[in-house]
Amino acid sequence: MSNDKVGDGYTIKITGTDVGKRSWFYYDTRTKTVRSFVQKNLVMSNQHGFTNQIGRNTAFRPYTAGLSDQIITFPGKSIRASFGMCLTPHNWAVTEGNIMTWWHCGGNVN
């Protein structure tokens, strides 16, 4: 999770540097969400205001019960949102500081 605040959440970016506890996450089986270890009220989802839209920035933002874009599954080696898109680096480039987005799942994902 980066320090870049977007609305009520934080943008998810690729980093090779140690950002401490801000890079620790866990899966909450009760709510089916990926949560920040440090700020447990923040969950992985789409950027606020862009629910279930492809190509939007992935962010950690406050949990809202019943919001479908916050439900995450792990079919195979993918991280998939409930609206059918997978977590993907922007432009498929795994580079320092690149933003993570939701895009069509490629390959043989279930």
MODELLER restraints for C-alpha pairs under 7 A, 6 or more apart:
rsr = mdl.restraints
at = mdl.atoms
rsr.add(forms.Gaussian(group=physical.xy_distance, feature=features.Distance(at['CA:1:A'], at['CA:10:A']), mean=6.45, stdev=0.5))
rsr.add(forms.Gaussian(group=physical.xy_distance, feature=features.Distance(at['CA:1:A'], at['CA:11:A']), mean=6.27, stdev=0.5))
rsr.add(forms.Gaussian(group=physical.xy_distance, feature=features.Distance(at['CA:1:A'], at['CA:12:A']), mean=4.73, stdev=0.5))
rsr.add(forms.Gaussian(group=physical.xy_distance, feature=features.Distance(at['CA:1:A'], at['CA:13:A']), mean=6.30, stdev=0.5))
rsr.add(forms.Gaussian(group=physical.xy_distance, feature=features.Distance(at['CA:1:A'], at['CA:22:A']), mean=5.94, stdev=0.5))
rsr.add(forms.Gaussian(group=physical.xy_distance, feature=features.Distance(at['CA:1:A'], at['CA:23:A']), mean=5.97, stdev=0.5))
rsr.add(forms.Gaussian(group=physical.xy_distance, feature=features.Distance(at['CA:2:A'], at['CA:10:A']), mean=6.26, stdev=0.5))
rsr.add(forms.Gaussian(group=physical.xy_distance, feature=features.Distance(at['CA:2:A'], at['CA:11:A']), mean=5.80, stdev=0.5))
rsr.add(forms.Gaussian(group=physical.xy_distance, feature=features.Distance(at['CA:2:A'], at['CA:12:A']), mean=5.82, stdev=0.5))
rsr.add(forms.Gaussian(group=physical.xy_distance, feature=features.Distance(at['CA:2:A'], at['CA:13:A']), mean=6.03, stdev=0.5))
rsr.add(forms.Gaussian(group=physical.xy_distance, feature=features.Distance(at['CA:3:A'], at['CA:10:A']), mean=6.50, stdev=0.5))
rsr.add(forms.Gaussian(group=physical.xy_distance, feature=features.Distance(at['CA:4:A'], at['CA:10:A']), mean=5.62, stdev=0.5))
rsr.add(forms.Gaussian(group=physical.xy_distance, feature=features.Distance(at['CA:4:A'], at['CA:11:A']), mean=5.78, stdev=0.5))
rsr.add(forms.Gaussian(group=physical.xy_distance, feature=features.Distance(at['CA:5:A'], at['CA:11:A']), mean=6.51, stdev=0.5))
rsr.add(forms.Gaussian(group=physical.xy_distance, feature=features.Distance(at['CA:7:A'], at['CA:48:A']), mean=6.77, stdev=0.5))
rsr.add(forms.Gaussian(group=physical.xy_distance, feature=features.Distance(at['CA:8:A'], at['CA:61:A']), mean=5.99, stdev=0.5))
rsr.add(forms.Gaussian(group=physical.xy_distance, feature=features.Distance(at['CA:9:A'], at['CA:59:A']), mean=6.06, stdev=0.5))
rsr.add(forms.Gaussian(group=physical.xy_distance, feature=features.Distance(at['CA:9:A'], at['CA:60:A']), mean=5.24, stdev=0.5))
rsr.add(forms.Gaussian(group=physical.xy_distance, feature=features.Distance(at['CA:9:A'], at['CA:61:A']), mean=3.98, stdev=0.5))
rsr.add(forms.Gaussian(group=physical.xy_distance, feature=features.Distance(at['CA:9:A'], at['CA:62:A']), mean=6.91, stdev=0.5))
rsr.add(forms.Gaussian(group=physical.xy_distance, feature=features.Distance(at['CA:10:A'], at['CA:59:A']), mean=5.25, stdev=0.5))
rsr.add(forms.Gaussian(group=physical.xy_distance, feature=features.Distance(at['CA:10:A'], at['CA:60:A']), mean=5.18, stdev=0.5))
rsr.add(forms.Gaussian(group=physical.xy_distance, feature=features.Distance(at['CA:10:A'], at['CA:61:A']), mean=6.50, stdev=0.5))
rsr.add(forms.Gaussian(group=physical.xy_distance, feature=features.Distance(at['CA:11:A'], at['CA:57:A']), mean=6.88, stdev=0.5))
rsr.add(forms.Gaussian(group=physical.xy_distance, feature=features.Distance(at['CA:11:A'], at['CA:58:A']), mean=6.15, stdev=0.5))
rsr.add(forms.Gaussian(group=physical.xy_distance, feature=features.Distance(at['CA:11:A'], at['CA:59:A']), mean=4.38, stdev=0.5))
rsr.add(forms.Gaussian(group=physical.xy_distance, feature=features.Distance(at['CA:11:A'], at['CA:60:A']), mean=6.54, stdev=0.5))
rsr.add(forms.Gaussian(group=physical.xy_distance, feature=features.Distance(at['CA:12:A'], at['CA:58:A']), mean=5.78, stdev=0.5))
rsr.add(forms.Gaussian(group=physical.xy_distance, feature=features.Distance(at['CA:12:A'], at['CA:59:A']), mean=5.30, stdev=0.5))
rsr.add(forms.Gaussian(group=physical.xy_distance, feature=features.Distance(at['CA:12:A'], at['CA:99:A']), mean=6.03, stdev=0.5))
rsr.add(forms.Gaussian(group=physical.xy_distance, feature=features.Distance(at['CA:12:A'], at['CA:100:A']), mean=5.75, stdev=0.5))
rsr.add(forms.Gaussian(group=physical.xy_distance, feature=features.Distance(at['CA:13:A'], at['CA:97:A']), mean=5.52, stdev=0.5))
rsr.add(forms.Gaussian(group=physical.xy_distance, feature=features.Distance(at['CA:13:A'], at['CA:98:A']), mean=5.42, stdev=0.5))
rsr.add(forms.Gaussian(group=physical.xy_distance, feature=features.Distance(at['CA:13:A'], at['CA:99:A']), mean=4.43, stdev=0.5))
rsr.add(forms.Gaussian(group=physical.xy_distance, feature=features.Distance(at['CA:13:A'], at['CA:100:A']), mean=5.72, stdev=0.5))
rsr.add(forms.Gaussian(group=physical.xy_distance, feature=features.Distance(at['CA:14:A'], at['CA:95:A']), mean=6.78, stdev=0.5))
rsr.add(forms.Gaussian(group=physical.xy_distance, feature=features.Distance(at['CA:14:A'], at['CA:96:A']), mean=5.62, stdev=0.5))
rsr.add(forms.Gaussian(group=physical.xy_distance, feature=features.Distance(at['CA:14:A'], at['CA:97:A']), mean=5.23, stdev=0.5))
rsr.add(forms.Gaussian(group=physical.xy_distance, feature=features.Distance(at['CA:14:A'], at['CA:98:A']), mean=5.43, stdev=0.5))
rsr.add(forms.Gaussian(group=physical.xy_distance, feature=features.Distance(at['CA:14:A'], at['CA:99:A']), mean=6.54, stdev=0.5))
rsr.add(forms.Gaussian(group=physical.xy_distance, feature=features.Distance(at['CA:15:A'], at['CA:96:A']), mean=5.14, stdev=0.5))
rsr.add(forms.Gaussian(group=physical.xy_distance, feature=features.Distance(at['CA:15:A'], at['CA:97:A']), mean=5.77, stdev=0.5))
rsr.add(forms.Gaussian(group=physical.xy_distance, feature=features.Distance(at['CA:16:A'], at['CA:96:A']), mean=6.52, stdev=0.5))
rsr.add(forms.Gaussian(group=physical.xy_distance, feature=features.Distance(at['CA:21:A'], at['CA:38:A']), mean=6.34, stdev=0.5))
rsr.add(forms.Gaussian(group=physical.xy_distance, feature=features.Distance(at['CA:22:A'], at['CA:38:A']), mean=6.45, stdev=0.5))
rsr.add(forms.Gaussian(group=physical.xy_distance, feature=features.Distance(at['CA:24:A'], at['CA:36:A']), mean=6.35, stdev=0.5))
rsr.add(forms.Gaussian(group=physical.xy_distance, feature=features.Distance(at['CA:24:A'], at['CA:37:A']), mean=5.33, stdev=0.5))
rsr.add(forms.Gaussian(group=physical.xy_distance, feature=features.Distance(at['CA:25:A'], at['CA:34:A']), mean=6.61, stdev=0.5))
rsr.add(forms.Gaussian(group=physical.xy_distance, feature=features.Distance(at['CA:25:A'], at['CA:35:A']), mean=5.51, stdev=0.5))
rsr.add(forms.Gaussian(group=physical.xy_distance, feature=features.Distance(at['CA:25:A'], at['CA:36:A']), mean=4.66, stdev=0.5))
rsr.add(forms.Gaussian(group=physical.xy_distance, feature=features.Distance(at['CA:25:A'], at['CA:37:A']), mean=4.97, stdev=0.5))
rsr.add(forms.Gaussian(group=physical.xy_distance, feature=features.Distance(at['CA:26:A'], at['CA:34:A']), mean=5.62, stdev=0.5))
rsr.add(forms.Gaussian(group=physical.xy_distance, feature=features.Distance(at['CA:26:A'], at['CA:35:A']), mean=5.46, stdev=0.5))
rsr.add(forms.Gaussian(group=physical.xy_distance, feature=features.Distance(at['CA:26:A'], at['CA:36:A']), mean=6.70, stdev=0.5))
rsr.add(forms.Gaussian(group=physical.xy_distance, feature=features.Distance(at['CA:26:A'], at['CA:37:A']), mean=6.48, stdev=0.5))
rsr.add(forms.Gaussian(group=physical.xy_distance, feature=features.Distance(at['CA:27:A'], at['CA:33:A']), mean=5.81, stdev=0.5))
rsr.add(forms.Gaussian(group=physical.xy_distance, feature=features.Distance(at['CA:27:A'], at['CA:34:A']), mean=4.51, stdev=0.5))
rsr.add(forms.Gaussian(group=physical.xy_distance, feature=features.Distance(at['CA:27:A'], at['CA:35:A']), mean=6.26, stdev=0.5))
rsr.add(forms.Gaussian(group=physical.xy_distance, feature=features.Distance(at['CA:28:A'], at['CA:34:A']), mean=6.19, stdev=0.5))
rsr.add(forms.Gaussian(group=physical.xy_distance, feature=features.Distance(at['CA:28:A'], at['CA:35:A']), mean=6.91, stdev=0.5))
rsr.add(forms.Gaussian(group=physical.xy_distance, feature=features.Distance(at['CA:32:A'], at['CA:71:A']), mean=5.30, stdev=0.5))
rsr.add(forms.Gaussian(group=physical.xy_distance, feature=features.Distance(at['CA:32:A'], at['CA:72:A']), mean=5.87, stdev=0.5))
rsr.add(forms.Gaussian(group=physical.xy_distance, feature=features.Distance(at['CA:33:A'], at['CA:43:A']), mean=6.25, stdev=0.5))
rsr.add(forms.Gaussian(group=physical.xy_distance, feature=features.Distance(at['CA:33:A'], at['CA:44:A']), mean=6.94, stdev=0.5))
rsr.add(forms.Gaussian(group=physical.xy_distance, feature=features.Distance(at['CA:33:A'], at['CA:70:A']), mean=5.99, stdev=0.5))
rsr.add(forms.Gaussian(group=physical.xy_distance, feature=features.Distance(at['CA:33:A'], at['CA:71:A']), mean=5.19, stdev=0.5))
rsr.add(forms.Gaussian(group=physical.xy_distance, feature=features.Distance(at['CA:33:A'], at['CA:72:A']), mean=5.51, stdev=0.5))
rsr.add(forms.Gaussian(group=physical.xy_distance, feature=features.Distance(at['CA:34:A'], at['CA:43:A']), mean=5.48, stdev=0.5))
rsr.add(forms.Gaussian(group=physical.xy_distance, feature=features.Distance(at['CA:34:A'], at['CA:44:A']), mean=5.50, stdev=0.5))
rsr.add(forms.Gaussian(group=physical.xy_distance, feature=features.Distance(at['CA:34:A'], at['CA:72:A']), mean=6.85, stdev=0.5))
rsr.add(forms.Gaussian(group=physical.xy_distance, feature=features.Distance(at['CA:35:A'], at['CA:42:A']), mean=5.76, stdev=0.5))
rsr.add(forms.Gaussian(group=physical.xy_distance, feature=features.Distance(at['CA:35:A'], at['CA:43:A']), mean=4.40, stdev=0.5))
rsr.add(forms.Gaussian(group=physical.xy_distance, feature=features.Distance(at['CA:35:A'], at['CA:44:A']), mean=6.41, stdev=0.5))
rsr.add(forms.Gaussian(group=physical.xy_distance, feature=features.Distance(at['CA:36:A'], at['CA:42:A']), mean=5.77, stdev=0.5))
rsr.add(forms.Gaussian(group=physical.xy_distance, feature=features.Distance(at['CA:36:A'], at['CA:43:A']), mean=6.38, stdev=0.5))
rsr.add(forms.Gaussian(group=physical.xy_distance, feature=features.Distance(at['CA:41:A'], at['CA:62:A']), mean=5.41, stdev=0.5))
rsr.add(forms.Gaussian(group=physical.xy_distance, feature=features.Distance(at['CA:41:A'], at['CA:63:A']), mean=5.77, stdev=0.5))
rsr.add(forms.Gaussian(group=physical.xy_distance, feature=features.Distance(at['CA:42:A'], at['CA:60:A']), mean=5.34, stdev=0.5))
rsr.add(forms.Gaussian(group=physical.xy_distance, feature=features.Distance(at['CA:42:A'], at['CA:61:A']), mean=4.71, stdev=0.5))
rsr.add(forms.Gaussian(group=physical.xy_distance, feature=features.Distance(at['CA:42:A'], at['CA:62:A']), mean=4.44, stdev=0.5))
rsr.add(forms.Gaussian(group=physical.xy_distance, feature=features.Distance(at['CA:42:A'], at['CA:63:A']), mean=5.83, stdev=0.5))
rsr.add(forms.Gaussian(group=physical.xy_distance, feature=features.Distance(at['CA:43:A'], at['CA:60:A']), mean=4.95, stdev=0.5))
rsr.add(forms.Gaussian(group=physical.xy_distance, feature=features.Distance(at['CA:43:A'], at['CA:61:A']), mean=5.49, stdev=0.5))
rsr.add(forms.Gaussian(group=physical.xy_distance, feature=features.Distance(at['CA:43:A'], at['CA:62:A']), mean=6.14, stdev=0.5))
rsr.add(forms.Gaussian(group=physical.xy_distance, feature=features.Distance(at['CA:43:A'], at['CA:63:A']), mean=5.70, stdev=0.5))
rsr.add(forms.Gaussian(group=physical.xy_distance, feature=features.Distance(at['CA:43:A'], at['CA:70:A']), mean=6.79, stdev=0.5))
rsr.add(forms.Gaussian(group=physical.xy_distance, feature=features.Distance(at['CA:44:A'], at['CA:58:A']), mean=6.94, stdev=0.5))
rsr.add(forms.Gaussian(group=physical.xy_distance, feature=features.Distance(at['CA:44:A'], at['CA:59:A']), mean=5.71, stdev=0.5))
rsr.add(forms.Gaussian(group=physical.xy_distance, feature=features.Distance(at['CA:44:A'], at['CA:60:A']), mean=4.52, stdev=0.5))
rsr.add(forms.Gaussian(group=physical.xy_distance, feature=features.Distance(at['CA:44:A'], at['CA:61:A']), mean=6.67, stdev=0.5))
rsr.add(forms.Gaussian(group=physical.xy_distance, feature=features.Distance(at['CA:44:A'], at['CA:70:A']), mean=6.17, stdev=0.5))
rsr.add(forms.Gaussian(group=physical.xy_distance, feature=features.Distance(at['CA:45:A'], at['CA:58:A']), mean=5.80, stdev=0.5))
rsr.add(forms.Gaussian(group=physical.xy_distance, feature=features.Distance(at['CA:45:A'], at['CA:59:A']), mean=5.58, stdev=0.5))
rsr.add(forms.Gaussian(group=physical.xy_distance, feature=features.Distance(at['CA:45:A'], at['CA:60:A']), mean=6.19, stdev=0.5))
rsr.add(forms.Gaussian(group=physical.xy_distance, feature=features.Distance(at['CA:45:A'], at['CA:69:A']), mean=5.66, stdev=0.5))
rsr.add(forms.Gaussian(group=physical.xy_distance, feature=features.Distance(at['CA:45:A'], at['CA:70:A']), mean=4.77, stdev=0.5))
rsr.add(forms.Gaussian(group=physical.xy_distance, feature=features.Distance(at['CA:46:A'], at['CA:52:A']), mean=6.97, stdev=0.5))
rsr.add(forms.Gaussian(group=physical.xy_distance, feature=features.Distance(at['CA:46:A'], at['CA:56:A']), mean=6.48, stdev=0.5))
rsr.add(forms.Gaussian(group=physical.xy_distance, feature=features.Distance(at['CA:46:A'], at['CA:57:A']), mean=6.18, stdev=0.5))
rsr.add(forms.Gaussian(group=physical.xy_distance, feature=features.Distance(at['CA:46:A'], at['CA:58:A']), mean=4.84, stdev=0.5))
rsr.add(forms.Gaussian(group=physical.xy_distance, feature=features.Distance(at['CA:46:A'], at['CA:59:A']), mean=5.78, stdev=0.5))
rsr.add(forms.Gaussian(group=physical.xy_distance, feature=features.Distance(at['CA:46:A'], at['CA:69:A']), mean=6.51, stdev=0.5))
rsr.add(forms.Gaussian(group=physical.xy_distance, feature=features.Distance(at['CA:47:A'], at['CA:56:A']), mean=6.58, stdev=0.5))
rsr.add(forms.Gaussian(group=physical.xy_distance, feature=features.Distance(at['CA:47:A'], at['CA:57:A']), mean=5.60, stdev=0.5))
rsr.add(forms.Gaussian(group=physical.xy_distance, feature=features.Distance(at['CA:47:A'], at['CA:58:A']), mean=5.77, stdev=0.5))
rsr.add(forms.Gaussian(group=physical.xy_distance, feature=features.Distance(at['CA:47:A'], at['CA:59:A']), mean=5.41, stdev=0.5))
rsr.add(forms.Gaussian(group=physical.xy_distance, feature=features.Distance(at['CA:50:A'], at['CA:56:A']), mean=6.99, stdev=0.5))
rsr.add(forms.Gaussian(group=physical.xy_distance, feature=features.Distance(at['CA:51:A'], at['CA:69:A']), mean=6.19, stdev=0.5))
rsr.add(forms.Gaussian(group=physical.xy_distance, feature=features.Distance(at['CA:52:A'], at['CA:69:A']), mean=5.83, stdev=0.5))
rsr.add(forms.Gaussian(group=physical.xy_distance, feature=features.Distance(at['CA:52:A'], at['CA:83:A']), mean=5.92, stdev=0.5))
rsr.add(forms.Gaussian(group=physical.xy_distance, feature=features.Distance(at['CA:54:A'], at['CA:102:A']), mean=5.61, stdev=0.5))
rsr.add(forms.Gaussian(group=physical.xy_distance, feature=features.Distance(at['CA:54:A'], at['CA:103:A']), mean=5.55, stdev=0.5))
rsr.add(forms.Gaussian(group=physical.xy_distance, feature=features.Distance(at['CA:55:A'], at['CA:101:A']), mean=5.55, stdev=0.5))
rsr.add(forms.Gaussian(group=physical.xy_distance, feature=features.Distance(at['CA:55:A'], at['CA:102:A']), mean=5.27, stdev=0.5))
rsr.add(forms.Gaussian(group=physical.xy_distance, feature=features.Distance(at['CA:55:A'], at['CA:103:A']), mean=5.58, stdev=0.5))
rsr.add(forms.Gaussian(group=physical.xy_distance, feature=features.Distance(at['CA:56:A'], at['CA:101:A']), mean=5.53, stdev=0.5))
rsr.add(forms.Gaussian(group=physical.xy_distance, feature=features.Distance(at['CA:56:A'], at['CA:102:A']), mean=6.17, stdev=0.5))
rsr.add(forms.Gaussian(group=physical.xy_distance, feature=features.Distance(at['CA:57:A'], at['CA:99:A']), mean=6.79, stdev=0.5))
rsr.add(forms.Gaussian(group=physical.xy_distance, feature=features.Distance(at['CA:57:A'], at['CA:100:A']), mean=6.06, stdev=0.5))
rsr.add(forms.Gaussian(group=physical.xy_distance, feature=features.Distance(at['CA:57:A'], at['CA:101:A']), mean=4.60, stdev=0.5))
rsr.add(forms.Gaussian(group=physical.xy_distance, feature=features.Distance(at['CA:57:A'], at['CA:102:A']), mean=6.99, stdev=0.5))
rsr.add(forms.Gaussian(group=physical.xy_distance, feature=features.Distance(at['CA:58:A'], at['CA:100:A']), mean=5.57, stdev=0.5))
rsr.add(forms.Gaussian(group=physical.xy_distance, feature=features.Distance(at['CA:58:A'], at['CA:101:A']), mean=5.02, stdev=0.5))
rsr.add(forms.Gaussian(group=physical.xy_distance, feature=features.Distance(at['CA:58:A'], at['CA:102:A']), mean=6.63, stdev=0.5))
rsr.add(forms.Gaussian(group=physical.xy_distance, feature=features.Distance(at['CA:68:A'], at['CA:82:A']), mean=6.26, stdev=0.5))
rsr.add(forms.Gaussian(group=physical.xy_distance, feature=features.Distance(at['CA:69:A'], at['CA:81:A']), mean=6.13, stdev=0.5))
rsr.add(forms.Gaussian(group=physical.xy_distance, feature=features.Distance(at['CA:69:A'], at['CA:82:A']), mean=5.91, stdev=0.5))
rsr.add(forms.Gaussian(group=physical.xy_distance, feature=features.Distance(at['CA:69:A'], at['CA:83:A']), mean=6.45, stdev=0.5))
rsr.add(forms.Gaussian(group=physical.xy_distance, feature=features.Distance(at['CA:71:A'], at['CA:81:A']), mean=5.96, stdev=0.5))
rsr.add(forms.Gaussian(group=physical.xy_distance, feature=features.Distance(at['CA:71:A'], at['CA:82:A']), mean=5.44, stdev=0.5))
rsr.add(forms.Gaussian(group=physical.xy_distance, feature=features.Distance(at['CA:72:A'], at['CA:79:A']), mean=6.86, stdev=0.5))
rsr.add(forms.Gaussian(group=physical.xy_distance, feature=features.Distance(at['CA:72:A'], at['CA:80:A']), mean=5.65, stdev=0.5))
rsr.add(forms.Gaussian(group=physical.xy_distance, feature=features.Distance(at['CA:72:A'], at['CA:81:A']), mean=4.64, stdev=0.5))
rsr.add(forms.Gaussian(group=physical.xy_distance, feature=features.Distance(at['CA:72:A'], at['CA:82:A']), mean=5.95, stdev=0.5))
rsr.add(forms.Gaussian(group=physical.xy_distance, feature=features.Distance(at['CA:73:A'], at['CA:79:A']), mean=6.10, stdev=0.5))
rsr.add(forms.Gaussian(group=physical.xy_distance, feature=features.Distance(at['CA:73:A'], at['CA:80:A']), mean=5.25, stdev=0.5))
rsr.add(forms.Gaussian(group=physical.xy_distance, feature=features.Distance(at['CA:73:A'], at['CA:81:A']), mean=6.42, stdev=0.5))
rsr.add(forms.Gaussian(group=physical.xy_distance, feature=features.Distance(at['CA:74:A'], at['CA:80:A']), mean=6.05, stdev=0.5))
rsr.add(forms.Gaussian(group=physical.xy_distance, feature=features.Distance(at['CA:75:A'], at['CA:109:A']), mean=6.52, stdev=0.5))
rsr.add(forms.Gaussian(group=physical.xy_distance, feature=features.Distance(at['CA:75:A'], at['CA:110:A']), mean=5.70, stdev=0.5))
rsr.add(forms.Gaussian(group=physical.xy_distance, feature=features.Distance(at['CA:76:A'], at['CA:109:A']), mean=6.26, stdev=0.5))
rsr.add(forms.Gaussian(group=physical.xy_distance, feature=features.Distance(at['CA:76:A'], at['CA:110:A']), mean=6.84, stdev=0.5))
rsr.add(forms.Gaussian(group=physical.xy_distance, feature=features.Distance(at['CA:78:A'], at['CA:86:A']), mean=6.47, stdev=0.5))
rsr.add(forms.Gaussian(group=physical.xy_distance, feature=features.Distance(at['CA:79:A'], at['CA:86:A']), mean=5.52, stdev=0.5))
rsr.add(forms.Gaussian(group=physical.xy_distance, feature=features.Distance(at['CA:79:A'], at['CA:87:A']), mean=5.55, stdev=0.5))
rsr.add(forms.Gaussian(group=physical.xy_distance, feature=features.Distance(at['CA:80:A'], at['CA:86:A']), mean=4.29, stdev=0.5))
rsr.add(forms.Gaussian(group=physical.xy_distance, feature=features.Distance(at['CA:80:A'], at['CA:87:A']), mean=6.32, stdev=0.5))
rsr.add(forms.Gaussian(group=physical.xy_distance, feature=features.Distance(at['CA:85:A'], at['CA:102:A']), mean=5.45, stdev=0.5))
rsr.add(forms.Gaussian(group=physical.xy_distance, feature=features.Distance(at['CA:85:A'], at['CA:103:A']), mean=5.10, stdev=0.5))
rsr.add(forms.Gaussian(group=physical.xy_distance, feature=features.Distance(at['CA:85:A'], at['CA:104:A']), mean=5.05, stdev=0.5))
rsr.add(forms.Gaussian(group=physical.xy_distance, feature=features.Distance(at['CA:85:A'], at['CA:105:A']), mean=5.87, stdev=0.5))
rsr.add(forms.Gaussian(group=physical.xy_distance, feature=features.Distance(at['CA:86:A'], at['CA:102:A']), mean=5.36, stdev=0.5))
rsr.add(forms.Gaussian(group=physical.xy_distance, feature=features.Distance(at['CA:86:A'], at['CA:103:A']), mean=5.45, stdev=0.5))
rsr.add(forms.Gaussian(group=physical.xy_distance, feature=features.Distance(at['CA:86:A'], at['CA:104:A']), mean=6.06, stdev=0.5))
rsr.add(forms.Gaussian(group=physical.xy_distance, feature=features.Distance(at['CA:86:A'], at['CA:105:A']), mean=5.12, stdev=0.5))
rsr.add(forms.Gaussian(group=physical.xy_distance, feature=features.Distance(at['CA:87:A'], at['CA:100:A']), mean=6.64, stdev=0.5))
rsr.add(forms.Gaussian(group=physical.xy_distance, feature=features.Distance(at['CA:87:A'], at['CA:101:A']), mean=5.85, stdev=0.5))
rsr.add(forms.Gaussian(group=physical.xy_distance, feature=features.Distance(at['CA:87:A'], at['CA:102:A']), mean=4.89, stdev=0.5))
rsr.add(forms.Gaussian(group=physical.xy_distance, feature=features.Distance(at['CA:87:A'], at['CA:103:A']), mean=6.59, stdev=0.5))
rsr.add(forms.Gaussian(group=physical.xy_distance, feature=features.Distance(at['CA:88:A'], at['CA:100:A']), mean=5.60, stdev=0.5))
rsr.add(forms.Gaussian(group=physical.xy_distance, feature=features.Distance(at['CA:88:A'], at['CA:101:A']), mean=5.31, stdev=0.5))
rsr.add(forms.Gaussian(group=physical.xy_distance, feature=features.Distance(at['CA:88:A'], at['CA:102:A']), mean=5.86, stdev=0.5))
rsr.add(forms.Gaussian(group=physical.xy_distance, feature=features.Distance(at['CA:88:A'], at['CA:103:A']), mean=6.16, stdev=0.5))
rsr.add(forms.Gaussian(group=physical.xy_distance, feature=features.Distance(at['CA:89:A'], at['CA:98:A']), mean=6.66, stdev=0.5))
rsr.add(forms.Gaussian(group=physical.xy_distance, feature=features.Distance(at['CA:89:A'], at['CA:99:A']), mean=6.10, stdev=0.5))
rsr.add(forms.Gaussian(group=physical.xy_distance, feature=features.Distance(at['CA:89:A'], at['CA:100:A']), mean=4.42, stdev=0.5))
rsr.add(forms.Gaussian(group=physical.xy_distance, feature=features.Distance(at['CA:89:A'], at['CA:101:A']), mean=5.94, stdev=0.5))
rsr.add(forms.Gaussian(group=physical.xy_distance, feature=features.Distance(at['CA:90:A'], at['CA:98:A']), mean=6.50, stdev=0.5))
rsr.add(forms.Gaussian(group=physical.xy_distance, feature=features.Distance(at['CA:90:A'], at['CA:99:A']), mean=5.68, stdev=0.5))
rsr.add(forms.Gaussian(group=physical.xy_distance, feature=features.Distance(at['CA:90:A'], at['CA:100:A']), mean=5.58, stdev=0.5))
rsr.add(forms.Gaussian(group=physical.xy_distance, feature=features.Distance(at['CA:90:A'], at['CA:101:A']), mean=5.78, stdev=0.5))
